[in-house]
Amino acid sequence: MPKLLTNPYTLLVLTTLFWSGNMVLGRGIRADVPPMALAFWRWAIALMLVLPLALPHFKAQWPLLKKGWKPVVTLGLLGVGCYNTFAYVALQYTGATNAVLLNSFIPIATIAISWAFLGKHLGRLEGLGVMISLCGALTIVARGDLQVLAHLNLNVGDVWMLGAVLVWAIYTVGLAWRPSGVHPMLMLAAMTSVGLLALCPAYLWEIASGRQINVHLASLASLAYVGIFPSFLGYIFYNRGVAEVGANKASLFIHLMPVFGTLLSAVFLGEIPHWYHYLGIGLIFSGIWLTMKK
């Protein structure tokens, strides 16, 4: 593995890049790929990729996995079964602005849960970094106008997104209880299997209700992307990053999603960044730098 990819901060940056593309796709293909289908096939593709890497460790590490089945099942239900599914359902009803805005509160929720259940807290400098970074994310989402935030109306999609935020914060903190000694590929395969089993009834119900995938090149390419990058690589990178730097610092990198959303829009949609994009990006990077400074 290249040395750069062993740096936890590089892994967390790449993760948020992959997830930013996932958020854009989830909104863009909502008419062609229903939310349960998108969640199910995303993780089915990821499982097919991870199984060849996980199976060589299964026999030797099965006792460890069996002993720690409770956190494995819990993490699989939260991180695989619920978070992305809730986000995809949310994007059926709410705009990308609302979704990214609410998603920006994941670090705050993670820090609160980490403090309440693990007794961990940020120092003054780190806390200041989190708040500066959050202000940067809000600056981009609000397009530099506080009135945008004041006039946002919550709808059923936003409620689903708030549920996704809470689920991901619990998942991030819960990674501290994953079984030690289990190979990361085997751990990801186990969590993905749990999540897929949980998604099966919901996916079958969606099919029974008449909602199916509109199969064409764009929808298939989108499924391939979300299966390979946000799911397979993204979860490997994120779990490794959390293990290296802790839940509080790792969750802060979620604030990079508006940054990457801006850059992706400029590259693929020809949307020219405005002053508030540059201000927000500067605040986000300043906040992350302060948090990591110690």
GULO-676477 format. One record per atom (N, C-alpha, C, O): x, y, z. Coordinates in pm, whole numbers, plus 50000, padded with zeros to 5 digits. Example, Ala and Ser with C-alpha at 12.3 -4.5 7.8 and 13.67 -1.06 7.14 Angstrom:
GULO-676477
513194943150780/512304955050780/513204967050780/514244966850846/512854977550708/513674989450714/512905000350787/513415011450804/
end
This chain:
GULO-676477
500854988050000/500005000050000/500885012450000/501845013050077/500605022549915/501395034849917/501415041050056/500435040350130/502555047150090/502715052750224/501645063050256/501195064050370/501245070750155/500235081150176/498925075250227/498235081550307/498585063050179/497325056950218/497385050150354/496395044250398/498525050950422/498595046150559/498355057550658/498235055150779/498305069850609/498035081350695/496535082150722/495745083150628/496105081750849/494665081650879/493935094050829/492765093250791/494605105450829/493955117650782/493725117350631/492705122350583/494645111450558/494435109650414/493245100450389/492435102950301/493155089850467/492045080350452/490705087150481/489715084550413/490665095750582/489415102650617/489035112950510/487855114750482/490015119550451/489735128950343/489155121650223/488175126050164/489765110450186/489255102550073/487845097350101/486995096950012/487615093350224/486275088550262/485215099150237/484175096350177/485475111350282/484475121950263/484325125650116/483245129850073/485385124150038/485275126249893/484325116049832/483445119549754/484495103449869/483625092849817/482175095149861/481245093449782/481995098949987/480645100750040/479965113049980/478735113349968/480735123049943/480145134749878/479545130749744/478435134849709/480285122649668/479735117449543/478505109049565/477585109149484/478485101549675/477325093349708/476085101749734/474985098349691/476265112949805/475135121649836/474565127849708/473345128849692/475455131949618/475025137749491/474265127449407/473215130449350/474815115349400/474165104649323/472835100649383/471855098449311/472785099849516/471545095749581/470385104949547/469245100449532/470685117649534/469665127449495/469385126749345/468245127749301/470475125049265/470345125849121/469615114149058/468935115848957/469725102049116/469115090149055/467885085349132/467455073949116/467315094049215/466185089849298/464995085149216/464205076949263/464845090449092/463715086349009/463935072748944/462965065948908/465195068648929/465515056048862/465835044648958/465615032948925/466345047949075/466705037649172/466055040849306/466485050449371/465045033349349/464385035849478/465385034449594/466405027749579/465085040449709/466065040849818/466485027249872/467665024949898/465515017949890/465865004849944/466694996849844/467614989549882/466374998149716/467144991249613/468574996649610/469524988949597/468715009849621/470045015949619/470865011249738/472035007749723/470255011049857/470965006549976/471334991749966/472454987849999/470384983349920/470634968849914/471744965549816/472684958449851/471644970449694/472634966849592/473984973449618/475024968149579/473964984849681/475224991149723/476014981549810/477204979349787/475354975849910/476054967150004/476254953049950/477184946149991/475404948849858/475634935849794/476914936249711/477704926749712/477134947249640/478364948949562/479574949549655/480594943349629/479444957049763/480544958249859/480894944649919/482074941449936/479874936549950/480124923350008/480854914349910/481744906849949/480474914949782/481164906849681/482634910649670/483484902149641/482944923549693/484324928149686/485124924049809/486314920749799/484484924349924/485234921950048/485364907150083/486314903350152/484444898750036/484484884550074/485794877550037/486344870350122/486324879249916/487594872549885/488734876649978/489674868849999/488664888750034/489694893450126/489424889250269/490334888950352/488154886150299/487774882650437/487844867650464/488204863550574/487494859450366/487384845050388/488684838450436/488614829350519/489864842550388/491084836250439/491284837650590/492014829850650/490624847650651/490774850050795/489634843950876/489664844050999/488614838650807/487384834550875/487634823150973/487214823951089/488304812550930/488474800751013/489264803651138/488894799351248/490364811051123/491224813751238/490584823751336/490814822851456/489784833251285/489284843851370/487794842651404/487224851451467/487184831651360/485774829451392/485484829951542/484494836051582/486334823751629/486064824651773/486004839051824/485154842351907/486914847551775/486884861651817/485624868651768/485024876651841/485244865751645/484054871851588/482804867251662/481894875151688/482764854351694/481614848851766/481504854651906/480404857651954/482654856151972/482654861552107/482154876052109/481474880152203/482494883652006/482074897652000/480894900051909/480814910551844/479964890551903/478854891551806/477924903251835/477344908851742/477774907151961/476834917951993/477264931251928/476454937451859/478504935751948/478894948251879/478914946851728/478634956551657/479244934951677/479244932951531/477844934751475/477664941651375/476864928651540/475474929751495/474994944251507/474354949551416/475314950551619/474884964451641/475484973851537/474784982151479/476794972551513/477464981151415/476954978351274/476814987551195/476674965751243/476144962351111/474774968451088/474484973650981/473924967851191/472584973551179/472654988751164/471924994651084/473524995151242/473615009751240/474315014951115/473755022851039/475565010451095/476395016150989/476015011650850/476135019350754/475544999250837/475204993750705/473704993950681/473234998450577/472954988850778/471514987450758/470735000350764/469755001950692/471165009750851/470335021450877/470835034550816/470055041450750/472115038050837/472545051750803/472255055450658/471535065050632/472815047950565/472645051550425/471195050050378/470715057650294/470515040050434/469105038150399/468285050350441/467465055350364/468505055050564/467815066950612/468135078950523/467255086750490/469425080250486/469835091750403/469185090950264/468745101150211/469125078950205/468505077550073/467005080450078/466455086549987/466345075950186/464925079250203/464755094350217/463845100250160/465645100550295/465575115050315/465685122550183/464975132250161/466585117850094/466815124749967/465645123149870/465615129649766/464685114549903/463475113649824/462555125549849/461705128949766/462725131749967/461775142050009/462405155750034/461695165850037/463715156250052/464345169050083/465475171849986/465995162749922/465835184549975/466885188549881/468275185649936/468455182850054/469245186549848/470625183849887/471115193949990/471925190550077/470625206549982/471055216650077/470675212750219/471515213150309/469425209050240/468985204750372/469755192550419/470155191750535/469955182950328/470625170450365/472055172950410/472495167750513/472795181150332/474185183950367/474255192250495/475155190250577/473315201550512/473275209650634/473115200850757/473875202150853/472135192050754/471895183450869/473045173550889/473395170351002/473615168950780/474735159650789/475945166050857/476775159150916/476035179450849/477155186550909/477135186051061/478125189651126/476025181751119/475935181051265/476395167651320/476335165351441/476855158651232/477375145751279/478515147451379/478495140851483/479515156151353/480595157551452/480085162051589/480555157251692/479115171251590/478565176151717/477875164751791/478055163051912/477065156851718/476375145551780/477365135151830/477165129251937/478415132751753/479425122951792/480135127151920/480335119052010/480525139751926/481205144952045/480305143952168/480755140252276/479005147252151/478065146652263/477895132352314/477895129952435/477755122652221/477575108752261/478855103252322/478825095752420/479995106952264/481285102552317/481495107752458/482025100652544/481085120152483/481205125852616/480255119052715/480635116152828/479015116452671/478005110752761/478305096252800/478075092252914/478815088352705/478965074052731/480415069552753/480645059152814/481375077252705/482765073352721/483555083052808/484715080552842/482925094152844/483605103952927/484715111252855/485575117352918/484695110852721/485735117552643/485245131352602/484075133352571/486155140752601/485795154352558/486985160752487/488125156352501/486685171052412/487725178252340/488305189152429/487625194552517/489575192452407/490165203752474/489625216752417/488875216652320/490015227952477/489505240952432/489865243652287/489025248152209/491105241052251/491555243652115/490825234652016/490435238951908/490645221952054/489935212551967/488465216451953/487895215951844/487845220352064/486455224652059/486265236951972/485295238051897/487225246351982/487185258251897/487305254351751/486625259951665/488175244551722/488345239851585/487055233951529/486705236251414/486345226251612/485075220351569/484065231151534/483385230251432/483955241451619/482975251951595/483325260051471/482435263751394/484625263051450/485045270351330/484735262151205/484255267451105/485025249251212/484765240451099/483275239751068/482875240050951/482445238951173/480995238751154/480515251651089/479665251451001/481065263051133/480705275851072/481055276050923/480325281650842/482185269950889/482565269250749/481595261050667/481235264850556/481165249550723/480195241150652/478875248550633/478265247850526/478425255550739/477165263050730/477275274650631/476295277950564/478455280850622/478655291750527/478445287150384/477825294050304/478975275250352/478815269850216/477365266050191/476795269450087/476765258950287/475385254350269/474425266150255/473495265850175/474655276750336/473765288450334/474115298350223/473445308550207/475165295250146/475605303950038/475915318050088/475665327950020/476465318750211/476885331450268/475755340350314/475975352050345/474545335050321/473375343150357/472645336450473/472105325550457/472645342850590/471985337150707/470485335350686/469855326850750/469915343150596/468485342050570/468135328250511/467025323250530/469085322350439/468845308950383/468595298950495/467685290750487/469425299650601/469245290750715/467945293850789/467245284750835/467625306650800/466425310650873/465155306050805/464135303750870/465205304550671/463985301150597/463935286450554/463065282550477/464875278450605/464795264150575/463615257950649/463465259850770/462795250650577/461635244150638/461895229150650/462215222450552/461745223950771/461945209650792/460745201950738/459595206050757/461025190750671/459955182150621/460265167850662/461195165350739/459485158450612/459665144450652/461045139250612/461615130950682/461585144350500/462925140350460/463975144850559/464945137650584/463805156750615/464755161750713/464725153450841/465755151650906/463545148650877/463445139850995/464235126950973/464935122251062/464095121250852/464885109350819/466375112450824/467165104150870/466775124350778/468195127950778/468695129850919/469835126250949/467885135451007/468285136651147/468475122851210/469375120851291/467605113451171/467775099651217/469095093851169/469775086751243/469445096851043/470705091950987/471895097951062/472875090951088/471815110651097/472885117351172/473095110551307/474235107851346/472005107951377/472095101551509/472675087451497/473515083451577/472205080051397/472695066351376/474195066251349/474925058051405/474655075451263/476085075351229/476955079651346/478065074451363/476465088851427/477215092851545/477365081151642/478445078951698/476295073651662/476355061851751/477285051351692/478055045151765/477215049351560/478095039651494/479565043451515/480395034951547/479885056251495/481265060851509/481795058451649/482905053451666/481005061951749/481415059751888/481475044651918/482355039951989/480515037151862/480435022751887/481595014751831/481815003451873/482335020451736/483495013451682/484535010251789/485375001451771/484465017451901/485405014752011/485185000952071/486084995452134/484004995152051/483674982152111/483774970552011/483404959352044/484254973151890/484354962051795/485384952051846/486334955851914/485204939251815/486104928851867/487554931351825/487834933651707/488454930951920/489874932951889/490444920051831/490034909051867/491404921751742/492054910151683/491414905051556/491974896351489/490234910351522/489544906151399/490064914451283/490134926651291/490434907651175/490964914651058/489924924451003/488734921250999/490354936550960/489394946550912/488494941550799/487314945150794/489024933150709/488194928050599/487114918650651/485974918950603/487464910250747/486484901150805/485444908850884/484254905550881/485884919250954/484954927551029/483964934450937/482764934850965/484464939950827/483584946750733/482624936850668/481444940050648/483104924850634/482234914650575/481124910650671/479974908950630/481464909250799/480464905350899/479404916350916/478214913450919/479844928950925/478904939950942/478024941550817/476834944150828/478634939950701/477874941150576/476834930150565/475714932750520/477164917950606/476204906850603/475024909650694/473874907050657/475304914850812/474224918250906/473334929050847/472104927950851/473944939250791/473174950150733/472304945650616/471164949950602/472854936950531/472084931750417/470894923450462/469814924550405/471084915250564/469964907350617/468854916550669/467674913650652/469244927550731/468254937050781/467554944350668/466374947850680/468264946750557/467684954050444/466754945450359/465884950750289/466934932350363/466154923350276/464644925350287/463994927250184/464054925050407/462594926850416/462134940250358/461114940850290/462894950950386/462514964150335/462614964650184/461764970750118/463634958250128/463794957949982/462684949849916/462154953949812/462324938649974/461224930449921/459894937949928/459074937049837/459694945250038/458474953250050/458424963949941/457364966549883/459564970249914/459624980449810/459284974649673/458544980749595/459814962749643/459504956149516/458024952749509/457384954749405/457474947649619/456054943949622/455144955949603/454024954649552/455644967749644/454824979849629/454924985749488/454304996049459/455714979149402/455774983249262/456924992349226/456994996949112/457824994949318/458975003649290/460184995049255/460664987249338/460674996549133/461814988649088/462834997549018/462555008948982/464024992048999/465104999548935/464815001348786/464444991848717/464995013448738/464925016248595/466315013448538/467205021948547/466485001648478/467814997048438/468285003948310/467655002748205/469395011248321/470075017048205/471525019548247/471885017148362/472335024248156/473765025648182/474045034648302/474905031448384/473355045748311/473615055348419/473265049448556/474015051248652/472145042448565/471755036548694/472715025448735/473045024348852/473155017348639/474095006548670/475455012348710/476095007248803/475895022848642/477165029248677/477085035448816/478055035248891/475935041048849/475755046948982/475825036349091/476445038349195/475195024849066/475255013849162/476685008849180/477105005849291/477425008149071/478815003749079/479635013649162/480455009549244/479405026549140/480155036649215/479885035549365/480815034849445/478585035349403/478265035249546/478695022149612/478955021949733/478765011349536/479224998749593/480724998449615/481184993149716/481485004049522/482955003249528/483545014049618/484355011049706/483155026649595/483865037549662/483275041449799/483975039949899/482035046249808/481545049849941/481395037950035/481555039450156/481095026049982/480825014550069/482095006750099/482565006650213/482665000249997/483814991550018/485034999350067/485524996950177/485515008749986/486705016450024/486405026450136/487205028150228/485255033150127/484925043450225/484855038050367/485375044350459/484235026450386/484095020950521/485425015450572/485715016350691/486225009650484/487555005150525/488375017050574/489005016450680/488365027650496/489155039550529/488635046150657/489415050050744/487305047450668/486735054250784/486995046450912/487405052251013/486765033350909/486995025251028/488455025951072/488755026651191/489375025750974/490795026851007/491095040551065/491845041651162/490525050951007/490745064451057/490265066251200/490955072251282/489065060951230/488525061851366/489425054451465/489675059251575/489915042751423/490815035051510/492095042551539/492655041251648/492575050551444/493845057551459/493725070651536/494555073551622/492685078651508/492625092151565/491475094151662/491385104651725/490575084251674/489455085551766/488195090751697/488255096651590/487065088251761/485765091451702/485565106451683/485065110751579/485955114451782/485685128851775/486405135451659/485795142951583/487695132851644/488465139051536/488045133551401/487945140951303/487805120451395/487435114351266/486115119951215/485985122851096/485135121651304/483825126551260/483905140851208/483075144951127/484905148551254/485045162451209/485245163351058/484875173350997/485815153050998/486095153250855/484815152950771/484855155350651/483665150050835/482375150950765/482165165050710/481475166850610/482765174950777/482605188850732/483255191350596/483015201650535/484065182050550/484665183550417/483665180550306/483925183450189/482525174750339/481565171150235/481055183250157/480975182450035/480705194450222/480335206150141/481495211150054/481275216149944/482725209650103/483895213750024/483975205449896/484105210849787/483895192349912/483985183649795/482755185049705/482845183549583/481605188049767/480425190549686/480625202549595/480225202349479/481265213049649/481575224949570/482535221649456/482335225749342/483595214049489/484605210649388/484025201449280/484315203249162/483225191749321/482615182649223/481665190049131/481605187249011/480925199649186/480005207549104/480775215949002/480335217748889/481935221149045/482755229248954/483315220848840/483355225248725/483765208648874/484405200148774/483395193948678/483595194148556/482305188648732/481365180948649/480165188948600/479545185348500/479835199848670/478655207548632/479005221448582/478135228948537/480285224948589/480715238148543/480245249548630/480185260948585/479895246648757/479435257048848/480645264048910/481455257748978/480755277048888/481915284648935/481745287749084/480715293049124/482745284449167/482655287549311/482565302549336/483135310449261/481825306449442/481665320349480/482495323249605/483165314449659/482435335749649/483245339849764/482935331749888/483835328649966/481655328249907/481295320950028/481825306650026/482045300650131/482045301049906/482675287949898/484105288749951/484525280450032/484845298749905/486235300149948/486325303150098/487185297950168/485415311750147/485395314750291/485095302250372/485775299250471/484065294850329/483695282550400/484805272250399/485075265950501/485445270550283/486545260850273/487685264950365/488275256550433/487985277950368/489055282750456/488745280150603/489625275950679/487485282650644/487085280250783/487155265350818/487615261750926/486705256850726/486705242450752/488125237350771/488405230050866/489015241150681/490395236450694/491085242450817/491915235850879/490735254850852/491305260850973/490835253351097/491615250751188/489545249851099/489005242451212/489615228651227/489945224351337/489775221751115/490395208451119/491845209451163/492325201051240/492545219551115/493955221451155/494065223951306/494945218351371/493185232251361/493215234951504/492925222251585/493555219651687/491975214351538/491605202251610/492745191951609/492935184751706/493475191351500/494565181651488/495885186951544/496845179351557/495955199851576/497205206351611/497905199551727/499125197951725/497125195451830/497725189451948/498375175951916/498935169552005/
end
